[in-house]
Amino acid sequence: MRIAVVGCTHAGTAAVREILSAAPATQVDVYERRTDISFLSCGIALYLEGLVPKLESMFYADAAGLEALGPNVTVHLHHDVLAIDAAAHRLDVQDMTTRHIYTRTYDKLIMTTGSYPVVPPIQGISQPRVFMCKNADDATAIKAAAKTAKTIAIVGGGYIGVELTEAFSHTGHEVLLINGVHALLSHYIDPVMATQVAQELAAHGVVTRLTETALKFDTDAHHVYITTDVAERVADIAIVCVGFQPMTELLDDQVAMNADHSIHVNDYMQTSDPDIFAAGDAVAVHFNPTGTDAYTPLATNAVRQGKLAGLNVLGKRVKYMGTQATSALRLYDKTLACTGLTETRAQKAGLPVAAVTFTDNYRPEFMPTTTPIMGRLVYRTDTRQIVGAQLFSQYDITQSANLLSVMIQNKNTIDDLAYVDMLFNPHYDKPWNYLNLLGQAAVTQADQRA
Ligand SMILES: Cc1cc2nc3c(=O)[nH]c(=O)nc-3n(C[C@H](O)[C@H](O)[C@H](O)COP(=O)(O)OP(=O)(O)OC[C@H]3O[C@@H](n4cnc5c(N)ncnc54)[C@H](O)[C@@H]3O)c2cc1C
């Protein structure tokens, strides 16, 4: 069997590794536009901050390593797939070094072309001094520009925008965060949590301009002038981070797509064409809290889906469990972790929900130190099922977010969380673990409402 893999970052690399682990003799042709594979974009903020000095350490695989996994594997770096003819099982490929265009056939195709950063309709967005942030080249360009910049404007207060804002507030830059109509991180947390994040940024010298929309960029040799709907702001460089969109044009009109142009796949990462599988940022996947498909571009999803695409393309039937879009963000000495739906998003999705916020020290006050955890739980009022959670603390609450993710996936209720068996040891928690207490706060609220 001849398998073609188009795009080789997280989903593509995972798929290739899986295929070759299960069936090393398979003929695999990997096509990747870039001259590298497997870049961890999640390390960009660490690199810009200077915590990780070398961008090269953000790669966990290379072409030679993949080719060593089987006798019939070829990784075509710097090769662009220009067209796919699904009916003919054919690809048109350009060698970007020689410009030579040629055609190859496949038996099965794995589409792992990922996403591009959304380019918002802001006049002047393509000017120098205005950057996007997605890949290793973007990271290198931003790092070089930041060297001589004093003031950096970040446009967009989502996950990446807040992460970059935090990074540059450590490097002696003045940072201005401009964030349109929504609260900070509105996709991930409710306004009560967003207020904490804004306070944290302000305490570290970041100027946040909330409910302000960038309309136009003008640049000269040293500055970028940002006209917003409120004022004119000036910085030395601007970085625009307003989300990602699936890169799926190659399969337009050939496989079923969702309204947002992500590829529709079944639970086995198979598209509407049985010979084409897809994974990662190019697809939408089952979002357990709503029970519907949702575009959830995360490396966590890309590696899981890529692995499954690699298994299932060989004829196995291993199902994707769906996602809660669980994620975490470091914010100075605190961590923000979230999973599932916010109350606002749940309401938009038409779910009958309520949310409770509960704050308590994670371990007894008699211990030499302790620190509060702010938790928020979103649950259905009809079934009492947990559909989302947000945690914010100096204490490492990341694994608690993972636990809540599992509970959402397993359709556990606030009553389950209130009473589920959890360890007690004064080093780590109180006789009632802070998650039990969060569940109990929700139970009390739900019972009062009933
Ligand atoms: C700054 C930043 C921070 C992030 N932090 C996190 C994090 O902390 N946690 C997390 O889970 N996720 C994070 N993400 C998201 C994560 O990086 C993406 O979800 C992940 O990269 C998706 O992997 P992918 O393989 O599906 O697609 P992509 O990474 O988009 O890769 C697709 C690949 O396909 C190639 N390609 C596309 N079209 C063609 C073609 N026609 N021919 C040949 N090659 C092609 C591209 O060159 C690219 O290499 C972050 C993203 C960014 C930008």
PDBQT file of the ligand as one rigid body, heavy atoms in Angstrom, charges set to zero:
ROOT
HETATM    1  C1  LIG A 501       2.319  30.271  19.318  1.00  0.00    +0.000 C 
HETATM    2  C2  LIG A 501       1.529  29.000  19.458  1.00  0.00    +0.000 A 
HETATM    3  C3  LIG A 501       1.451  28.372  20.687  1.00  0.00    +0.000 A 
HETATM    4  C4  LIG A 501       0.718  27.199  20.843  1.00  0.00    +0.000 A 
HETATM    5  N1  LIG A 501       0.670  26.598  22.060  1.00  0.00    +0.000 NA
HETATM    6  C5  LIG A 501       0.002  25.423  22.202  1.00  0.00    +0.000 A 
HETATM    7  C6  LIG A 501      -0.003  24.741  23.458  1.00  0.00    +0.000 A 
HETATM    8  O1  LIG A 501       0.598  25.210  24.442  1.00  0.00    +0.000 OA
HETATM    9  N2  LIG A 501      -0.691  23.580  23.553  1.00  0.00    +0.000 N 
HETATM   10  C7  LIG A 501      -1.347  23.031  22.486  1.00  0.00    +0.000 A 
HETATM   11  O2  LIG A 501      -1.943  21.968  22.622  1.00  0.00    +0.000 OA
HETATM   12  N3  LIG A 501      -1.351  23.656  21.278  1.00  0.00    +0.000 NA
HETATM   13  C8  LIG A 501      -0.694  24.826  21.115  1.00  0.00    +0.000 A 
HETATM   14  N4  LIG A 501      -0.677  25.455  19.888  1.00  0.00    +0.000 N 
HETATM   15  C9  LIG A 501      -1.423  24.863  18.758  1.00  0.00    +0.000 C 
HETATM   16  C10 LIG A 501      -0.592  23.823  18.017  1.00  0.00    +0.000 C 
HETATM   17  O3  LIG A 501       0.639  24.338  17.655  1.00  0.00    +0.000 OA
HETATM   18  C11 LIG A 501      -1.350  23.359  16.773  1.00  0.00    +0.000 C 
HETATM   19  O4  LIG A 501      -2.590  22.854  17.179  1.00  0.00    +0.000 OA
HETATM   20  C12 LIG A 501      -0.549  22.286  16.045  1.00  0.00    +0.000 C 
HETATM   21  O5  LIG A 501       0.607  22.848  15.495  1.00  0.00    +0.000 OA
HETATM   22  C13 LIG A 501      -1.362  21.629  14.956  1.00  0.00    +0.000 C 
HETATM   23  O6  LIG A 501      -0.573  20.659  14.348  1.00  0.00    +0.000 OA
HETATM   24  P1  LIG A 501      -0.888  20.138  12.885  1.00  0.00    +0.000 P 
HETATM   25  O7  LIG A 501       0.126  19.105  12.570  1.00  0.00    +0.000 OA
HETATM   26  O8  LIG A 501      -2.313  19.759  12.764  1.00  0.00    +0.000 OA
HETATM   27  O9  LIG A 501      -0.764  21.409  11.917  1.00  0.00    +0.000 OA
HETATM   28  P2  LIG A 501       0.321  22.523  11.693  1.00  0.00    +0.000 P 
HETATM   29  O10 LIG A 501       1.181  22.702  12.883  1.00  0.00    +0.000 OA
HETATM   30  O11 LIG A 501      -0.424  23.714  11.177  1.00  0.00    +0.000 OA
HETATM   31  O12 LIG A 501       1.242  21.923  10.536  1.00  0.00    +0.000 OA
HETATM   32  C14 LIG A 501       0.773  21.675   9.251  1.00  0.00    +0.000 C 
HETATM   33  C15 LIG A 501       1.951  21.405   8.342  1.00  0.00    +0.000 C 
HETATM   34  O13 LIG A 501       1.478  21.140   7.019  1.00  0.00    +0.000 OA
HETATM   35  C16 LIG A 501       2.333  21.766   6.066  1.00  0.00    +0.000 C 
HETATM   36  N5  LIG A 501       1.570  21.992   4.842  1.00  0.00    +0.000 N 
HETATM   37  C17 LIG A 501       0.376  22.638   4.729  1.00  0.00    +0.000 A 
HETATM   38  N6  LIG A 501      -0.045  22.612   3.448  1.00  0.00    +0.000 NA
HETATM   39  C18 LIG A 501       0.886  21.928   2.739  1.00  0.00    +0.000 A 
HETATM   40  C19 LIG A 501       0.998  21.577   1.362  1.00  0.00    +0.000 A 
HETATM   41  N7  LIG A 501       0.083  21.910   0.471  1.00  0.00    +0.000 N 
HETATM   42  N8  LIG A 501       2.098  20.882   0.963  1.00  0.00    +0.000 NA
HETATM   43  C20 LIG A 501       3.037  20.526   1.880  1.00  0.00    +0.000 A 
HETATM   44  N9  LIG A 501       2.985  20.836   3.196  1.00  0.00    +0.000 NA
HETATM   45  C21 LIG A 501       1.911  21.527   3.610  1.00  0.00    +0.000 A 
HETATM   46  C22 LIG A 501       2.735  23.068   6.773  1.00  0.00    +0.000 C 
HETATM   47  O14 LIG A 501       3.924  23.602   6.229  1.00  0.00    +0.000 OA
HETATM   48  C23 LIG A 501       2.890  22.602   8.221  1.00  0.00    +0.000 C 
HETATM   49  O15 LIG A 501       4.192  22.194   8.503  1.00  0.00    +0.000 OA
HETATM   50  C24 LIG A 501       0.038  26.640  19.721  1.00  0.00    +0.000 A 
HETATM   51  C25 LIG A 501       0.126  27.275  18.476  1.00  0.00    +0.000 A 
HETATM   52  C26 LIG A 501       0.865  28.442  18.330  1.00  0.00    +0.000 A 
HETATM   53  C27 LIG A 501       0.945  29.095  16.989  1.00  0.00    +0.000 C 
ENDROOT
TORSDOF 0
